[in-house]
Amino acid sequence: MAMIDAFDSLLKAHPSFLLLCLGLISLGATFWTVNRTRKSEKERQQFERLMKISEFRQAWINDLHESLADYHNIGITPEPQPGQENNPVFNKELYKIGT
């Protein structure tokens, strides 16, 4: 009860004390909200960056898989088709896939 009486007398002596307390609480809540929003935004940007890297990595793996399949298909052919031994298009395609 003594604490309530002390608070009541403080409010009567300094009416702006309540406004000051409310203002400080409001300011603290605003800073906390801004800080939390910035942290959430950073986390979202980091997640998006990792997802983009993952997409590029998957595209690279798919391209590598296709290239190896093409190279394997050409490589397992027992002999080039007649007339393709010296065919520059065939040799260029084999070189392109191999690199």
NUSE-714020 format. One line per field, with one value per residue: residue in three letters; x, y, z of N, C-alpha, C, CB in turn. Coordinates in steps of 0.1 Angstrom, whole numbers, always signed. Glycine has a CB too. Layout:
% residues N
r = (ALA, ...)
n.X = (X, ...)
n.Y = (Y, ...)
n.Z = (Z, ...)
ca.X = (X, ...)
ca.Y = (Y, ...)
ca.Z = (Z, ...)
c.X = (X, ...)
c.Y = (Y, ...)
c.Z = (Z, ...)
cb.X = (X, ...)
cb.Y = (Y, ...)
cb.Z = (Z, ...)
END
This chain:
% residues 99
r = (MET, ALA, MET, ILE, ASP, ALA, PHE, ASP, SER, LEU, LEU, LYS, ALA, HIS, PRO, SER, PHE, LEU, LEU, LEU, CYS, LEU, GLY, LEU, ILE, SER, LEU, GLY, ALA, THR, PHE, TRP, THR, VAL, ASN, ARG, THR, ARG, LYS, SER, GLU, LYS, GLU, ARG, GLN, GLN, PHE, GLU, ARG, LEU, MET, LYS, ILE, SER, GLU, PHE, ARG, GLN, ALA, TRP, ILE, ASN, ASP, LEU, HIS, GLU, SER, LEU, ALA, ASP, TYR, HIS, ASN, ILE, GLY, ILE, THR, PRO, GLU, PRO, GLN, PRO, GLY, GLN, GLU, ASN, ASN, PRO, VAL, PHE, ASN, LYS, GLU, LEU, TYR, LYS, ILE, GLY, THR)
n.X = (+8, +20, +37, +19, +8, +30, +36, +12, +14, +37, +27, +9, +25, +42, +27, +35, +51, +39, +33, +59, +69, +51, +59, +86, +82, +68, +87, +108, +94, +91, +117, +125, +107, +116, +142, +137, +124, +144, +162, +146, +143, +170, +174, +156, +167, +191, +182, +169, +192, +206, +188, +189, +215, +213, +195, +211, +232, +218, +210, +235, +243, +224, +230, +256, +250, +235, +255, +274, +259, +255, +282, +289, +271, +282, +307, +303, +297, +306, +321, +325, +299, +297, +316, +317, +341, +360, +345, +340, +319, +310, +334, +338, +315, +319, +343, +332, +314, +331, +346)
n.Y = (-12, +12, +16, +22, +45, +62, +62, +74, +99, +108, +111, +131, +152, +154, +155, +149, +128, +103, +104, +105, +80, +63, +72, +64, +36, +31, +40, +21, -2, +4, +5, -22, -35, -25, -35, -63, -66, -59, -80, -102, -96, -97, -125, -135, -126, -139, -165, -165, -160, -184, -202, -193, -199, -227, -232, -225, -244, -268, -265, -266, -292, -307, -299, -309, -336, -341, -336, -355, -378, -375, -375, -401, -416, -411, -420, -448, -458, -482, -478, -449, -437, -446, -425, -405, -404, -385, -364, -330, -319, -339, -345, -320, -318, -339, -330, -306, -316, -331, -312)
n.Z = (+0, +7, -14, -35, -26, -26, -53, -62, -50, -63, -89, -85, -78, -100, -128, -154, -153, -157, -184, -194, -186, -201, -227, -228, -226, -250, -268, -264, -272, -299, -308, -303, -321, -346, -346, -345, -370, -388, -383, -391, -418, -427, -423, -441, -465, -465, -467, -492, -508, -504, -515, -542, -549, -546, -567, -590, -586, -589, -616, -628, -622, -635, -662, -664, -661, -684, -703, -698, -703, -731, -740, -732, -748, -773, -769, -764, -788, -811, -835, -854, -875, -909, -928, -909, -895, -901, -901, -895, -880, -863, -849, -837, -821, -803, -791, -780, -761, -745, -732)
ca.X = (+0, +29, +42, +9, +7, +42, +34, +1, +20, +46, +19, +2, +35, +47, +18, +41, +59, +32, +35, +73, +70, +45, +67, +97, +78, +65, +100, +114, +87, +94, +131, +124, +100, +125, +153, +132, +121, +157, +167, +138, +147, +183, +173, +149, +176, +201, +175, +167, +205, +209, +179, +193, +227, +208, +190, +222, +239, +210, +210, +248, +243, +215, +237, +267, +244, +232, +267, +280, +251, +258, +295, +288, +264, +291, +318, +301, +295, +318, +328, +317, +291, +305, +317, +318, +354, +367, +335, +343, +308, +310, +345, +335, +305, +326, +351, +324, +308, +342, +351)
ca.Y = (+0, +23, +19, +28, +59, +69, +64, +84, +113, +112, +115, +144, +162, +155, +148, +145, +116, +92, +106, +102, +65, +58, +75, +55, +22, +32, +41, +8, -11, +7, +0, -36, -39, -22, -45, -76, -65, -59, -93, -110, -92, -103, -139, -138, -123, -150, -177, -163, -162, -198, -208, -190, -207, -240, -233, -225, -256, -278, -264, -270, -306, -312, -297, -319, -349, -342, -336, -368, -388, -373, -380, -415, -421, -410, -429, -462, -462, -490, -471, -438, -441, -444, -411, -396, -405, -373, -353, -320, -316, -350, -343, -308, -321, -347, -321, -297, -323, -335, -301)
ca.Z = (+0, +7, -28, -43, -21, -31, -68, -63, -47, -74, -101, -82, -78, -114, -137, -167, -151, -163, -198, -196, -185, -213, -238, -228, -229, -264, -275, -263, -280, -313, -311, -304, -333, -357, -345, -349, -384, -395, -382, -400, -432, -430, -424, -454, -476, -465, -472, -507, -514, -504, -525, -556, -551, -548, -581, -599, -584, -595, -630, -632, -621, -646, -674, -663, -663, -698, -711, -696, -711, -745, -742, -730, -759, -784, -765, -764, -802, -814, -845, -860, -886, -921, -933, -897, -889, -904, -901, -885, -871, -853, -840, -829, -811, -793, -784, -772, -750, -737, -724)
c.X = (+9, +34, +32, +7, +19, +41, +23, +6, +29, +38, +12, +13, +41, +38, +24, +49, +52, +34, +49, +75, +63, +53, +79, +94, +75, +78, +107, +107, +90, +108, +131, +118, +109, +136, +149, +129, +134, +163, +159, +141, +160, +182, +166, +158, +186, +194, +173, +181, +209, +201, +184, +206, +223, +203, +201, +230, +231, +210, +224, +249, +235, +223, +249, +261, +241, +245, +274, +272, +254, +272, +296, +282, +274, +303, +316, +298, +308, +327, +319, +310, +299, +305, +319, +332, +361, +357, +337, +332, +308, +322, +344, +325, +311, +335, +344, +319, +319, +348, +340)
c.Y = (+13, +27, +26, +43, +67, +72, +75, +98, +118, +117, +129, +155, +165, +148, +143, +133, +104, +92, +102, +87, +59, +60, +66, +40, +21, +32, +28, -2, -9, +2, -15, -41, -37, -32, -58, -76, -66, -73, -103, -108, -98, -118, -143, -136, -135, -163, -176, -165, -176, -205, -205, -198, -222, -242, -234, -239, -268, -277, -268, -285, -312, -311, -307, -333, -351, -343, -350, -379, -387, -378, -395, -422, -421, -420, -443, -467, -470, -483, -459, -443, -439, -430, -401, -396, -392, -361, -343, -317, -326, -348, -330, -310, -329, -339, -311, -304, -327, -324, -294)
c.Z = (+0, -6, -36, -39, -26, -46, -70, -60, -57, -86, -98, -82, -92, -123, -150, -165, -157, -178, -202, -196, -198, -226, -239, -231, -244, -272, -275, -271, -295, -316, -312, -317, -345, -357, -350, -364, -392, -395, -391, -414, -436, -431, -437, -466, -477, -471, -487, -514, -515, -514, -539, -559, -554, -562, -591, -598, -591, -610, -636, -632, -632, -660, -675, -666, -678, -707, -710, -703, -726, -748, -741, -742, -771, -781, -766, -779, -806, -825, -850, -872, -899, -926, -921, -891, -890, -905, -891, -875, -860, -844, -831, -818, -800, -785, -775, -759, -740, -728, -717)
cb.X = (-9, +40, +47, -5, +6, +55, +30, -10, +27, +55, +8, -4, +47, +62, +6, +50, +60, +17, +32, +82, +63, +31, +71, +104, +65, +56, +109, +114, +72, +92, +141, +117, +87, +130, +159, +119, +113, +167, +166, +123, +147, +193, +164, +137, +183, +206, +161, +162, +216, +207, +165, +196, +236, +198, +181, +232, +241, +195, +208, +259, +237, +202, +242, +274, +231, +224, +277, +281, +236, +257, +305, +280, +252, +296, +323, +289, +292, +314, +331, +326, +278, +300, +305, +308, +363, +375, +320, +347, +295, +311, +358, +330, +293, +334, +360, +313, +301, +352, +359)
cb.Y = (+0, +20, +6, +21, +59, +61, +51, +80, +112, +100, +105, +143, +158, +150, +158, +157, +113, +92, +120, +109, +60, +64, +90, +55, +19, +44, +52, +4, -11, +23, +5, -42, -31, -8, -45, -79, -52, -49, -98, -108, -77, -100, -144, -128, -110, -152, -179, -149, -154, -204, -203, -175, -206, -244, -221, -214, -259, -278, -249, -264, -311, -304, -283, -319, -351, -330, -325, -372, -385, -358, -374, -419, -413, -396, -425, -466, -450, -504, -480, -426, -433, -453, -407, -399, -416, -373, -360, -307, -316, -364, -342, -296, -329, -359, -312, -291, -336, -341, -291)
cb.Z = (+12, +17, -34, -41, -5, -29, -75, -54, -33, -78, -104, -68, -69, -115, -140, -172, -136, -160, -203, -186, -172, -214, -238, -214, -221, -267, -269, -248, -277, -315, -300, -292, -335, -356, -331, -341, -387, -389, -367, -397, -434, -418, -412, -455, -475, -451, -465, -510, -506, -490, -523, -557, -538, -537, -584, -596, -569, -590, -634, -623, -607, -647, -675, -650, -655, -703, -706, -681, -708, -749, -731, -717, -763, -786, -752, -755, -811, -819, -857, -863, -887, -932, -941, -887, -896, -916, -899, -892, -879, -860, -849, -839, -817, -800, -794, -780, -755, -745, -733)
END
